[in-house]
Amino acid sequence: MGIAANLVVYREVCSACHSLDRIAWRNLVGVSHTVDEVKAMAEEVEYEDGPNDQGEMFQRPSVGSDRV
């Protein structure tokens, strides 16, 4: 099984109990995925960010430096 397939298994099974909180999306580029693949996967995830100018937290699409 390749690294890319292992990531799918992780996301579907292992992530319920095990974190990749020290791995950023950009760390996958060139190891298991291309830049475009990582961007596509990261776009599926939103992160809480903020506060904005009104002092409220908000959801935003992930970027390469966000943790998986």
N, C-alpha and C positions, 0 to 999 in steps of 0.2 A: 504494500500500500504506500502510495506517495505522500509527501508532506501535505499537499493540497487536500487530499482525501482525508488525511488525519485531522486537519483543521475542521472539516465538515463533521466528523465524528465527535470531536471536542465540542463544537457548538451545539450539537443535537443531544449529546449524552453527558459528557463530563462537566460541562460548564455549570450544571446545576449545583455541583459541590466544589468544583475546583476553578480558581480564578487565573486569568492571564493578566492581572492588573499591573504587571511590570513590563508588559509587552505593548508597544505602540503599533498602530496600524502600519506605519512606515517601516518597522522592523521586518515585516513580511516581504517587502519588495526585494526581489532578487534571490530570496531564499525559497519561497514557495509560490509566489505570485508575481505578476507583472504590475507595473504602476497602475495601469487601467483596471486590472482586477481588484487591486486593493482599494482604489477609489470607489469602485462599484459596491464592494462589500461595506465599506465605511459609510457610504451614503444611506444604507439601510438602517443605520443606528443613529439615534438622537441622544444628546447629552444635555443635562441641565447645566445652565450657565447663568452668569449674572453676578450681581444684580444689574438691571438696565437703568436708564436715567430716572425711572420712577421707583427704583428700589426693589423691583420684582425680579424673581428668578424666571428664566425662560428656557425653552427647548431649542436646540440648534443642531444642524447636521454635524456629524463628526468630521474631523480633519486628521491628517496624517500623524500629528503629534499626540492625539488622544489615545488613551490606553484601550486595548481590545476588551 
